Amino acid sequence: MKISLWRQHVLPFTLLLGLLAAATLAGDYVLHRLNLVWVGRYMGIPGTLLIMGSLYYSLRKRKYVTAGDPQTLLKMHEFSAWLGSLMVLIHAGVHFNAILPWLATVAMGVNVVSGMVGKMLLSRSRRHVQSEREHFQLRGLSRPEVEQAVFWDAVTLDAMAQWRKVHIPIFIVFAVLALGHIVSIFLFWGWV
């Protein structure tokens, strides 16, 4: 029985993204119910620090730093970025006070999604499509028949392979917008 690329890889990705959304809504709801909205205001600080800490993996991957096991750092990058994003999303809540923080939040959301695409879907999907090709070849199908059998999976894989073209530029946009938000907070709250 053929298991589709959608069910094996895209669905778990969608569920993890849904978990992030549900945890954000639940966290914001709990803070409002317990009359602790002020806690959410400050969750942006540790969330931002976690996201910044997750960048160590990127520095290691590009050999700007040499300390640390890349596999362990990748897991820490994923966890820190996910948890930091959750905290920032709870911080953002459903409050529409200013456009700059919302632009930063949207850019962060797109960056989280693109990072999850790279992590969860791309490598697994490549293995899945290759496995399907090998399976059909072992069954004696010709090359054109094999390509026709895996056509939609291959199309899905090609679309997902574009994730790096989005991930890094969107991170830069997110970083600039977040920095603008942070600077404006320092200025308007009189922290400077």
Backbone as numpy.savetxt, mean C-alpha at the origin, in Angstrom:
# Nx Ny Nz CAx CAy CAz Cx Cy Cz
-8.54 -28.61 -11.58 -9.38 -27.43 -11.58 -8.49 -26.18 -11.58
-8.74 -25.30 -12.51 -7.96 -24.08 -12.63 -8.45 -23.04 -11.62
-7.51 -22.54 -10.81 -7.82 -21.46 -9.87 -7.43 -20.16 -10.56
-8.36 -19.24 -10.65 -8.10 -18.01 -11.39 -7.14 -17.11 -10.63
-6.48 -16.27 -11.39 -5.58 -15.26 -10.84 -6.34 -14.36 -9.90
-7.59 -14.06 -10.26 -8.43 -13.19 -9.43 -8.61 -13.78 -8.04
-9.03 -15.03 -7.97 -9.35 -15.63 -6.67 -8.09 -15.91 -5.85
-7.02 -16.27 -6.49 -5.82 -16.64 -5.74 -5.01 -15.43 -5.30
-5.04 -14.32 -6.04 -4.16 -13.21 -5.72 -4.88 -11.87 -5.52
-5.81 -11.55 -6.40 -6.47 -10.26 -6.32 -7.44 -10.21 -5.14
-8.17 -11.28 -4.90 -9.12 -11.30 -3.79 -8.43 -11.12 -2.43
-7.33 -11.84 -2.11 -6.65 -11.58 -0.83 -6.16 -10.14 -0.71
-5.67 -9.58 -1.80 -5.26 -8.17 -1.81 -6.44 -7.26 -1.47
-7.57 -7.52 -2.09 -8.78 -6.73 -1.85 -9.23 -6.86 -0.40
-9.13 -8.05 0.15 -9.52 -8.26 1.55 -8.60 -7.51 2.50
-7.29 -7.51 2.24 -6.36 -6.78 3.10 -6.60 -5.27 3.01
-6.89 -4.78 1.83 -7.22 -3.37 1.66 -8.54 -3.06 2.37
-9.51 -3.96 2.28 -10.77 -3.79 3.00 -10.56 -3.79 4.50
-9.63 -4.61 4.98 -9.30 -4.63 6.40 -8.75 -3.28 6.85
-7.91 -2.67 6.03 -7.39 -1.34 6.35 -8.53 -0.33 6.45
-9.46 -0.37 5.51 -10.60 0.55 5.53 -11.48 0.29 6.75
-11.76 -0.99 7.02 -12.62 -1.32 8.17 -11.95 -0.93 9.49
-10.66 -1.18 9.61 -9.94 -0.81 10.84 -9.93 0.70 11.02
-9.82 1.44 9.91 -9.86 2.90 9.98 -11.22 3.37 10.48
-12.28 2.86 9.88 -13.63 3.25 10.30 -13.91 2.85 11.74
-13.49 1.65 12.11 -13.71 1.18 13.49 -12.93 2.03 14.48
-11.67 2.33 14.16 -10.86 3.16 15.06 -11.46 4.54 15.24
-11.89 5.15 14.15 -12.50 6.47 14.22 -13.82 6.42 15.00
-14.59 5.37 14.76 -15.87 5.21 15.47 -15.65 5.07 16.98
-14.70 4.22 17.36 -14.41 4.00 18.78 -13.96 5.30 19.45
-13.10 6.04 18.80 -12.64 7.31 19.37 -13.80 8.29 19.55
-14.70 8.33 18.60 -15.86 9.22 18.73 -16.81 8.75 19.83
-17.05 7.43 19.90 -17.96 6.89 20.92 -17.43 7.10 22.34
-16.12 7.01 22.49 -15.51 7.18 23.81 -15.15 8.64 24.10
-15.57 9.52 23.20 -15.30 10.95 23.34 -13.79 11.22 23.45
-13.02 10.51 22.63 -11.56 10.65 22.61 -11.07 11.14 21.24
-11.86 12.00 20.62 -11.50 12.50 19.29 -10.12 13.15 19.31
-9.76 13.77 20.42 -8.46 14.43 20.54 -7.30 13.45 20.35
-7.51 12.17 20.69 -6.46 11.16 20.49 -6.17 11.01 19.00
-7.22 11.01 18.20 -7.07 10.89 16.76 -6.26 12.04 16.17
-6.41 13.21 16.76 -5.67 14.38 16.27 -4.17 14.13 16.35
-3.73 13.42 17.38 -2.30 13.20 17.58 -1.80 11.88 17.00
-2.70 11.03 16.49 -2.26 9.76 15.90 -1.48 9.97 14.61
-1.60 11.13 14.01 -0.84 11.43 12.79 0.65 11.45 13.04
1.05 11.83 14.25 2.49 11.93 14.55 3.16 10.56 14.58
2.68 9.60 15.41 3.34 8.28 15.36 3.12 7.58 14.02
1.98 7.83 13.38 1.74 7.24 12.06 2.77 7.71 11.05
3.03 9.00 11.04 4.03 9.57 10.13 5.42 9.03 10.46
5.74 8.92 11.75 7.04 8.37 12.14 7.20 6.92 11.69
6.12 6.13 11.79 6.18 4.74 11.31 6.40 4.69 9.80
5.72 5.56 9.08 5.89 5.59 7.62 7.33 6.01 7.28
7.83 7.01 7.98 9.21 7.43 7.73 10.20 6.31 8.07
9.96 5.60 9.16 10.83 4.48 9.54 10.79 3.37 8.50
9.65 3.20 7.85 9.54 2.14 6.84 10.42 2.42 5.63
10.84 3.65 5.46 11.69 4.01 4.32 13.11 3.44 4.44
13.48 2.96 5.61 14.81 2.37 5.78 15.00 1.21 4.79
13.94 0.45 4.57 14.01 -0.66 3.62 14.39 -0.14 2.22
13.78 0.96 1.81 14.07 1.52 0.49 15.53 1.97 0.39
16.03 2.54 1.48 17.44 2.95 1.50 18.35 1.72 1.41
17.98 0.65 2.10 18.77 -0.60 2.07 18.71 -1.23 0.69
17.53 -1.23 0.10 17.35 -1.84 -1.23 18.20 -1.13 -2.27
18.33 0.17 -2.15 19.11 0.96 -3.10 20.56 1.12 -2.67
20.94 0.41 -1.61 22.31 0.34 -1.11 22.85 1.67 -0.58
21.96 2.56 -0.12 22.41 3.78 0.56 22.86 3.45 1.98
22.31 2.39 2.55 22.75 1.85 3.83 22.98 0.36 3.62
23.86 -0.20 4.47 24.20 -1.62 4.27 23.74 -2.50 5.43
23.33 -1.90 6.53 22.94 -2.69 7.70 21.52 -3.22 7.54
21.33 -4.47 7.96 20.00 -5.05 7.99 19.78 -6.08 6.90
19.04 -7.11 7.25 18.67 -8.17 6.32 17.52 -7.67 5.44
17.68 -7.68 4.11 16.63 -7.16 3.23 15.26 -7.82 3.43
15.24 -9.13 3.66 13.96 -9.83 3.85 13.24 -9.32 5.10
14.00 -9.20 6.20 13.42 -8.70 7.45 12.99 -7.25 7.30
13.82 -6.46 6.65 13.49 -5.04 6.45 12.25 -4.89 5.57
12.08 -5.76 4.57 10.88 -5.70 3.73 9.63 -5.95 4.56
9.69 -6.96 5.43 8.53 -7.26 6.30 8.25 -6.08 7.23
9.31 -5.48 7.78 9.13 -4.31 8.65 8.58 -3.13 7.86
9.05 -2.96 6.63 8.56 -1.88 5.76 7.06 -2.03 5.54
6.65 -3.24 5.19 5.23 -3.49 4.92 4.38 -3.25 6.16
4.81 -3.81 7.29 4.03 -3.66 8.52 4.00 -2.22 9.00
5.15 -1.55 9.01 5.22 -0.17 9.48 4.42 0.76 8.59
4.52 0.57 7.29 3.76 1.43 6.37 2.26 1.20 6.53
1.85 -0.06 6.69 0.42 -0.37 6.86 -0.10 0.22 8.17
0.61 -0.04 9.27 0.17 0.47 10.58 0.23 2.00 10.62
1.30 2.58 10.08 1.40 4.03 10.03 0.28 4.65 9.20
-0.04 4.02 8.09 -1.14 4.50 7.25 -2.46 4.40 7.99
-2.66 3.32 8.72 -3.88 3.18 9.52 -4.00 4.32 10.52
-2.90 4.63 11.20 -2.92 5.71 12.19 -3.19 7.06 11.54
-2.58 7.29 10.38 -2.81 8.56 9.68 -4.25 8.64 9.18
-4.80 7.52 8.70 -6.18 7.53 8.25 -7.15 7.78 9.41
-6.87 7.20 10.57 -7.70 7.49 11.74 -7.53 8.96 12.12
-6.32 9.46 12.03 -6.05 10.87 12.29 -6.88 11.76 11.36
-6.95 11.37 10.09 -7.71 12.16 9.11 -9.20 12.07 9.41
-9.66 10.88 9.84 -11.07 10.71 10.17 -11.95 11.12 9.01
-13.09 11.64 9.34 -14.02 12.12 8.32 -14.23 13.62 8.48
-13.18 14.30 8.83 -13.25 15.74 9.09 -12.76 16.49 7.86
-13.56 17.37 7.36 -13.21 18.12 6.15 -12.86 19.55 6.52
-11.72 19.73 7.19 -11.33 21.05 7.65 -10.48 21.80 6.65
-9.66 21.10 5.88 -8.76 21.77 4.96 -8.42 20.84 3.80
-8.07 21.42 2.68 -7.81 20.63 1.48 -6.43 19.97 1.50
-5.42 20.63 2.03 -4.06 20.09 2.02 -3.95 18.74 2.73
-4.51 18.60 3.95 -4.43 17.28 4.59 -5.17 16.20 3.80
-6.26 16.56 3.16 -7.00 15.56 2.40 -6.26 15.15 1.14
-5.60 16.09 0.50 -4.77 15.73 -0.65 -3.65 14.79 -0.23
-3.03 15.08 0.91 -1.97 14.20 1.43 -2.53 12.83 1.76
-3.73 12.78 2.33 -4.35 11.50 2.68 -4.67 10.68 1.42
-5.19 11.33 0.40 -5.48 10.63 -0.85 -4.19 10.11 -1.48
-3.14 10.94 -1.51 -1.86 10.50 -2.07 -1.30 9.33 -1.27
-1.44 9.37 0.06 -0.98 8.26 0.89 -1.78 7.00 0.56
-3.08 7.13 0.41 -3.92 5.97 0.09 -3.52 5.33 -1.23
-3.29 6.15 -2.25 -2.85 5.62 -3.54 -1.49 4.94 -3.40
-0.61 5.52 -2.59 0.71 4.94 -2.39 0.62 3.60 -1.66
-0.25 3.52 -0.66 -0.45 2.25 0.05 -0.95 1.17 -0.90
-1.94 1.53 -1.71 -2.49 0.56 -2.66 -1.42 0.11 -3.65
-0.64 1.06 -4.17 0.38 0.66 -5.14 1.46 -0.21 -4.49
1.80 0.08 -3.23 2.76 -0.76 -2.52 2.24 -2.17 -2.30
0.95 -2.25 -1.96 0.34 -3.57 -1.76 0.27 -4.35 -3.06
0.04 -3.66 -4.18 0.03 -4.32 -5.48 1.40 -4.95 -5.72
2.44 -4.17 -5.47 3.78 -4.70 -5.68 4.08 -5.89 -4.79
3.69 -5.79 -3.54 3.99 -6.84 -2.58 3.16 -8.09 -2.82
1.87 -7.91 -2.78 0.99 -9.06 -2.73 0.71 -9.68 -4.09
0.64 -8.86 -5.09 0.11 -9.39 -6.34 1.15 -9.72 -7.39
2.10 -8.85 -7.57 2.95 -8.97 -8.74 3.78 -10.26 -8.78
4.56 -10.52 -7.73 5.42 -11.71 -7.79 4.60 -12.99 -7.78
3.56 -13.01 -6.96 2.70 -14.21 -6.94 2.01 -14.41 -8.27
1.59 -13.32 -8.87 0.87 -13.42 -10.14 1.77 -13.91 -11.25
3.02 -13.45 -11.25 3.97 -13.95 -12.26 4.15 -15.46 -12.14
4.32 -15.91 -10.89 4.47 -17.35 -10.66 3.21 -18.11 -11.10
2.06 -17.54 -10.82 0.80 -18.18 -11.18 0.67 -18.33 -12.70
0.93 -17.25 -13.45 0.80 -17.30 -14.90 1.81 -18.27 -15.49
3.04 -18.26 -14.96 4.05 -19.20 -15.46 3.65 -20.64 -15.16
3.12 -20.87 -13.99 2.65 -22.20 -13.62 1.52 -22.66 -14.55
0.61 -21.75 -14.85 -0.48 -22.09 -15.77 0.05 -22.42 -17.16
1.02 -21.64 -17.62 1.61 -21.91 -18.93 2.23 -23.32 -18.95
3.01 -23.62 -17.91 3.65 -24.94 -17.83 2.62 -26.05 -17.77
1.56 -25.83 -17.02 0.48 -26.82 -16.89 -0.13 -27.13 -18.27
-0.44 -26.08 -19.02 -1.05 -26.29 -20.34 -0.07 -26.91 -21.33
1.23 -26.56 -21.21 2.22 -27.16 -22.08 2.35 -28.65 -21.80
2.30 -29.03 -20.51 2.38 -30.45 -20.15 1.18 -31.23 -20.66
0.06 -30.55 -20.81 -1.14 -31.20 -21.35 -1.08 -31.33 -22.86
-0.02 -30.79 -23.48 0.20 -30.96 -24.91 -0.38 -29.86 -25.78
-0.80 -28.76 -25.19 -1.33 -27.67 -25.99 -0.20 -26.97 -26.73
-0.50 -26.47 -27.92 0.50 -25.72 -28.69 0.70 -24.36 -28.04
1.79 -23.70 -28.45 2.09 -22.37 -27.87 0.93 -21.38 -28.05
0.33 -21.26 -29.25 -0.81 -20.33 -29.39 -2.00 -20.73 -28.50
-2.23 -22.03 -28.33 -3.33 -22.48 -27.46 -3.04 -22.14 -26.00
-1.76 -22.29 -25.60 -1.37 -21.96 -24.23 -1.59 -20.47 -23.98
-1.13 -19.65 -24.94 -1.28 -18.20 -24.77 -2.75 -17.78 -24.75
-3.57 -18.45 -25.51 -5.01 -18.16 -25.50 -5.62 -18.57 -24.16
-5.16 -19.68 -23.60 -5.70 -20.18 -22.33 -5.36 -19.26 -21.16
-4.20 -18.61 -21.23 -3.79 -17.73 -20.12 -3.94 -16.25 -20.48
-4.67 -15.95 -21.55 -4.75 -14.58 -22.06 -5.19 -13.59 -20.99
-6.32 -13.81 -20.34 -6.84 -12.83 -19.38 -5.94 -12.71 -18.15
-5.37 -13.82 -17.72 -4.42 -13.74 -16.61 -3.19 -12.93 -17.01
-2.72 -13.12 -18.25 -1.55 -12.38 -18.72 -1.86 -10.88 -18.86
-3.06 -10.56 -19.32 -3.46 -9.15 -19.42 -3.49 -8.51 -18.04
-4.06 -9.23 -17.07 -4.11 -8.73 -15.69 -2.70 -8.52 -15.16
-1.81 -9.47 -15.41 -0.43 -9.37 -14.96 0.28 -8.17 -15.59
0.09 -7.95 -16.88 0.72 -6.80 -17.54 0.26 -5.49 -16.94
-1.01 -5.38 -16.61 -1.52 -4.15 -16.00 -0.90 -3.94 -14.62
-0.79 -5.01 -13.84 -0.22 -4.91 -12.50 1.27 -4.58 -12.53
1.96 -4.97 -13.60 3.40 -4.77 -13.68 3.78 -3.29 -13.76
2.82 -2.44 -13.97 3.10 -1.01 -14.06 3.15 -0.33 -12.71
3.08 -1.06 -11.60 2.94 -0.48 -10.27 4.09 0.44 -9.86
5.32 0.12 -10.22 6.45 0.97 -9.81 6.38 2.36 -10.43
5.76 2.44 -11.61 5.62 3.73 -12.28 4.68 4.65 -11.50
3.89 4.07 -10.61 2.96 4.85 -9.79 3.49 5.00 -8.37
4.07 3.95 -7.82 4.42 3.91 -6.40 5.40 5.02 -5.99
6.50 5.15 -6.66 7.53 6.12 -6.25 7.08 7.57 -6.49
6.55 7.93 -7.68 6.10 9.32 -7.84 4.95 9.70 -6.88
4.04 8.77 -6.63 2.96 9.08 -5.70 3.51 9.24 -4.29
4.53 8.45 -3.92 5.14 8.65 -2.61 5.74 10.05 -2.51
6.38 10.50 -3.57 6.97 11.85 -3.54 5.88 12.91 -3.38
4.78 12.74 -4.11 3.65 13.67 -3.97 3.12 13.63 -2.54
2.93 12.42 -2.01 2.47 12.27 -0.63 3.42 12.96 0.35
4.73 12.74 0.17 5.71 13.33 1.09 5.66 14.85 1.06
5.55 15.43 -0.12 5.49 16.90 -0.24 4.21 17.43 0.40
3.07 16.79 0.11 1.80 17.24 0.69 1.79 17.05 2.21
2.31 15.93 2.67 2.36 15.69 4.13 3.27 16.72 4.80
4.39 17.00 4.19 5.30 18.01 4.74 4.62 19.38 4.79
3.88 19.72 3.73 3.13 20.97 3.73 2.10 21.01 4.85
1.42 19.91 5.06 0.44 19.81 6.15 1.12 19.98 7.51
2.25 19.31 7.70 2.98 19.38 8.97 3.48 20.80 9.23
4.04 21.43 8.20 4.52 22.81 8.36 3.36 23.74 8.70
2.22 23.56 8.03 1.07 24.43 8.33 0.57 24.22 9.74
0.63 23.00 10.25 0.23 22.74 11.63 1.16 23.48 12.59
2.46 23.38 12.33 3.41 24.09 13.18 3.15 25.60 13.16
2.83 26.13 12.01 2.59 27.56 11.90 1.27 27.98 12.56
0.18 27.26 12.25 -1.13 27.66 12.75 -1.35 27.32 14.22
-0.70 26.30 14.72 -0.84 25.95 16.13 0.18 26.70 16.99
1.03 27.45 16.35 2.00 28.23 17.08 3.11 27.39 17.71
3.48 26.29 17.06 4.53 25.42 17.60 5.91 25.92 17.20
5.96 26.93 16.34 7.26 27.44 15.89 7.54 28.77 16.55
